[in-house]
Amino acid sequence: MLKNKVYDVLKWIALIALPALSLLIGALGQIWGWVDSEKIVLTISAVATFLGALIGVSSIKYNKENEEGE
């Protein structure tokens, strides 16, 4: 079980920070002609999606356990 603070930080990273970073790198990569910026964007997006899925599963499990405990 994750502490609420850790959960909130991971959720912010997965839902806000990584997608924003991905967009920034994608845009700047196009503007400045950075090599392999598409690969970096896809990697960041894949990590964000993976973290989001894990957080979603964790949230569902947590909510289910709380409902059963009531």
Backbone as JSON Lines, residues from 0, in Angstrom:
{"i":0,"aa":"M","n":[0.83,-1.18,0.0],"ca":[0.0,0.0,0.0],"c":[0.88,1.25,0.0]}
{"i":1,"aa":"L","n":[0.51,2.17,-0.81],"ca":[1.24,3.43,-0.87],"c":[0.64,4.44,0.1]}
{"i":2,"aa":"K","n":[1.48,5.25,0.66],"ca":[0.99,6.35,1.49],"c":[0.34,7.37,0.57]}
{"i":3,"aa":"N","n":[-0.59,8.14,1.11],"ca":[-1.33,9.1,0.3],"c":[-0.41,10.09,-0.4]}
{"i":4,"aa":"K","n":[0.63,10.55,0.28],"ca":[1.55,11.53,-0.3],"c":[2.28,10.93,-1.51]}
{"i":5,"aa":"V","n":[2.75,9.69,-1.38],"ca":[3.45,9.01,-2.48],"c":[2.5,8.81,-3.65]}
{"i":6,"aa":"Y","n":[1.28,8.37,-3.34],"ca":[0.27,8.16,-4.38],"c":[-0.01,9.47,-5.13]}
{"i":7,"aa":"D","n":[-0.19,10.56,-4.37],"ca":[-0.48,11.85,-5.0],"c":[0.67,12.31,-5.89]}
{"i":8,"aa":"V","n":[1.91,12.11,-5.45],"ca":[3.07,12.51,-6.25],"c":[3.15,11.68,-7.53]}
{"i":9,"aa":"L","n":[2.99,10.36,-7.4],"ca":[3.03,9.5,-8.58],"c":[1.9,9.83,-9.55]}
{"i":10,"aa":"K","n":[0.73,10.12,-9.01],"ca":[-0.41,10.49,-9.87],"c":[-0.11,11.79,-10.62]}
{"i":11,"aa":"W","n":[0.46,12.78,-9.92],"ca":[0.8,14.05,-10.56],"c":[1.85,13.84,-11.66]}
{"i":12,"aa":"I","n":[2.84,13.0,-11.37],"ca":[3.88,12.72,-12.36],"c":[3.28,12.06,-13.6]}
{"i":13,"aa":"A","n":[2.43,11.04,-13.38],"ca":[1.86,10.28,-14.49],"c":[0.84,11.08,-15.3]}
{"i":14,"aa":"L","n":[0.05,11.9,-14.63],"ca":[-1.05,12.58,-15.31],"c":[-0.75,14.0,-15.77]}
{"i":15,"aa":"I","n":[0.25,14.64,-15.15],"ca":[0.56,16.03,-15.5],"c":[1.98,16.19,-16.04]}
{"i":16,"aa":"A","n":[2.95,15.81,-15.23],"ca":[4.35,16.12,-15.56],"c":[4.85,15.4,-16.81]}
{"i":17,"aa":"L","n":[4.68,14.08,-16.87],"ca":[5.22,13.34,-18.02],"c":[4.53,13.7,-19.34]}
{"i":18,"aa":"P","n":[3.2,13.82,-19.39],"ca":[2.59,14.26,-20.65],"c":[3.04,15.67,-21.06]}
{"i":19,"aa":"A","n":[3.19,16.57,-20.09],"ca":[3.65,17.93,-20.41],"c":[5.09,17.9,-20.93]}
{"i":20,"aa":"L","n":[5.94,17.1,-20.29],"ca":[7.33,16.96,-20.74],"c":[7.39,16.37,-22.15]}
{"i":21,"aa":"S","n":[6.55,15.39,-22.4],"ca":[6.5,14.77,-23.72],"c":[6.12,15.79,-24.8]}
{"i":22,"aa":"L","n":[5.12,16.59,-24.51],"ca":[4.71,17.62,-25.46],"c":[5.81,18.65,-25.68]}
{"i":23,"aa":"L","n":[6.45,19.07,-24.6],"ca":[7.53,20.05,-24.71],"c":[8.67,19.53,-25.57]}
{"i":24,"aa":"I","n":[9.1,18.3,-25.31],"ca":[10.2,17.73,-26.1],"c":[9.79,17.54,-27.55]}
{"i":25,"aa":"G","n":[8.56,17.1,-27.77],"ca":[8.08,16.94,-29.15],"c":[8.06,18.25,-29.92]}
{"i":26,"aa":"A","n":[7.56,19.29,-29.27],"ca":[7.47,20.6,-29.93],"c":[8.86,21.18,-30.18]}
{"i":27,"aa":"L","n":[9.7,21.19,-29.15],"ca":[11.05,21.74,-29.31],"c":[11.89,20.91,-30.28]}
{"i":28,"aa":"G","n":[11.67,19.6,-30.26],"ca":[12.39,18.73,-31.19],"c":[12.07,19.06,-32.64]}
{"i":29,"aa":"Q","n":[10.8,19.37,-32.91],"ca":[10.4,19.75,-34.27],"c":[10.97,21.12,-34.64]}
{"i":30,"aa":"I","n":[10.9,22.05,-33.71],"ca":[11.39,23.4,-33.98],"c":[12.9,23.42,-34.21]}
{"i":31,"aa":"W","n":[13.64,22.72,-33.38],"ca":[15.09,22.78,-33.41],"c":[15.74,21.61,-34.15]}
{"i":32,"aa":"G","n":[14.94,20.7,-34.64],"ca":[15.49,19.59,-35.42],"c":[16.31,18.61,-34.6]}
{"i":33,"aa":"W","n":[15.88,18.38,-33.34],"ca":[16.6,17.44,-32.49],"c":[16.5,16.03,-33.04]}
{"i":34,"aa":"V","n":[17.6,15.32,-32.99],"ca":[17.65,13.95,-33.49],"c":[16.91,13.04,-32.51]}
{"i":35,"aa":"D","n":[16.1,12.14,-33.05],"ca":[15.38,11.12,-32.28],"c":[14.43,11.67,-31.23]}
{"i":36,"aa":"S","n":[13.95,12.9,-31.4],"ca":[13.0,13.43,-30.41],"c":[11.7,12.63,-30.4]}
{"i":37,"aa":"E","n":[11.34,12.04,-31.55],"ca":[10.12,11.22,-31.6],"c":[10.25,9.99,-30.7]}
{"i":38,"aa":"K","n":[11.43,9.4,-30.68],"ca":[11.66,8.23,-29.82],"c":[11.58,8.61,-28.34]}
{"i":39,"aa":"I","n":[12.09,9.77,-28.02],"ca":[12.03,10.25,-26.63],"c":[10.59,10.5,-26.23]}
{"i":40,"aa":"V","n":[9.83,11.14,-27.11],"ca":[8.42,11.42,-26.83],"c":[7.64,10.12,-26.64]}
{"i":41,"aa":"L","n":[7.87,9.15,-27.5],"ca":[7.17,7.87,-27.37],"c":[7.55,7.14,-26.09]}
{"i":42,"aa":"T","n":[8.81,7.23,-25.71],"ca":[9.26,6.59,-24.47],"c":[8.59,7.24,-23.26]}
{"i":43,"aa":"I","n":[8.59,8.55,-23.21],"ca":[7.96,9.25,-22.09],"c":[6.46,8.95,-22.04]}
{"i":44,"aa":"S","n":[5.82,8.95,-23.19],"ca":[4.39,8.64,-23.24],"c":[4.09,7.22,-22.78]}
{"i":45,"aa":"A","n":[4.95,6.28,-23.17],"ca":[4.76,4.9,-22.74],"c":[4.92,4.77,-21.22]}
{"i":46,"aa":"V","n":[5.9,5.44,-20.65],"ca":[6.1,5.4,-19.2],"c":[4.9,6.04,-18.49]}
{"i":47,"aa":"A","n":[4.42,7.16,-18.99],"ca":[3.26,7.84,-18.38],"c":[2.02,6.95,-18.44]}
{"i":48,"aa":"T","n":[1.81,6.3,-19.56],"ca":[0.66,5.4,-19.7],"c":[0.77,4.23,-18.75]}
{"i":49,"aa":"F","n":[1.95,3.65,-18.64],"ca":[2.18,2.53,-17.74],"c":[1.92,2.94,-16.29]}
{"i":50,"aa":"L","n":[2.48,4.07,-15.87],"ca":[2.26,4.55,-14.51],"c":[0.78,4.85,-14.26]}
{"i":51,"aa":"G","n":[0.14,5.46,-15.23],"ca":[-1.29,5.75,-15.1],"c":[-2.12,4.49,-14.94]}
{"i":52,"aa":"A","n":[-1.78,3.46,-15.69],"ca":[-2.49,2.19,-15.56],"c":[-2.28,1.57,-14.2]}
{"i":53,"aa":"L","n":[-1.05,1.58,-13.7],"ca":[-0.77,1.03,-12.37],"c":[-1.51,1.81,-11.28]}
{"i":54,"aa":"I","n":[-1.53,3.11,-11.41],"ca":[-2.23,3.94,-10.43],"c":[-3.73,3.67,-10.49]}
{"i":55,"aa":"G","n":[-4.26,3.52,-11.69],"ca":[-5.68,3.22,-11.85],"c":[-6.06,1.89,-11.21]}
{"i":56,"aa":"V","n":[-5.26,0.87,-11.44],"ca":[-5.51,-0.44,-10.84],"c":[-5.41,-0.35,-9.33]}
{"i":57,"aa":"S","n":[-4.42,0.36,-8.83],"ca":[-4.26,0.53,-7.4],"c":[-5.47,1.24,-6.8]}
{"i":58,"aa":"S","n":[-5.96,2.26,-7.47],"ca":[-7.11,3.01,-7.0],"c":[-8.36,2.14,-6.96]}
{"i":59,"aa":"I","n":[-8.57,1.35,-7.99],"ca":[-9.72,0.46,-8.04],"c":[-9.65,-0.56,-6.9]}
{"i":60,"aa":"K","n":[-8.47,-1.13,-6.7],"ca":[-8.29,-2.12,-5.63],"c":[-8.54,-1.48,-4.26]}
{"i":61,"aa":"Y","n":[-8.01,-0.29,-4.05],"ca":[-8.18,0.41,-2.79],"c":[-9.66,0.7,-2.52]}
{"i":62,"aa":"N","n":[-10.36,1.21,-3.54],"ca":[-11.78,1.52,-3.38],"c":[-12.6,0.27,-3.12]}
{"i":63,"aa":"K","n":[-12.27,-0.81,-3.79],"ca":[-12.99,-2.07,-3.59],"c":[-12.8,-2.6,-2.17]}
{"i":64,"aa":"E","n":[-11.57,-2.52,-1.66],"ca":[-11.28,-2.98,-0.29],"c":[-12.02,-2.11,0.74]}
{"i":65,"aa":"N","n":[-12.11,-0.81,0.47],"ca":[-12.82,0.08,1.4],"c":[-14.32,-0.18,1.39]}
{"i":66,"aa":"E","n":[-14.88,-0.51,0.24],"ca":[-16.31,-0.8,0.15],"c":[-16.63,-2.09,0.9]}
{"i":67,"aa":"E","n":[-15.75,-3.09,0.79],"ca":[-15.98,-4.36,1.47],"c":[-15.83,-4.22,2.98]}
{"i":68,"aa":"G","n":[-15.01,-3.3,3.43],"ca":[-14.76,-3.1,4.84],"c":[-15.89,-2.37,5.56]}
{"i":69,"aa":"E","n":[-16.77,-1.74,4.81],"ca":[-17.86,-0.97,5.43],"c":[-19.01,-1.81,5.84]}
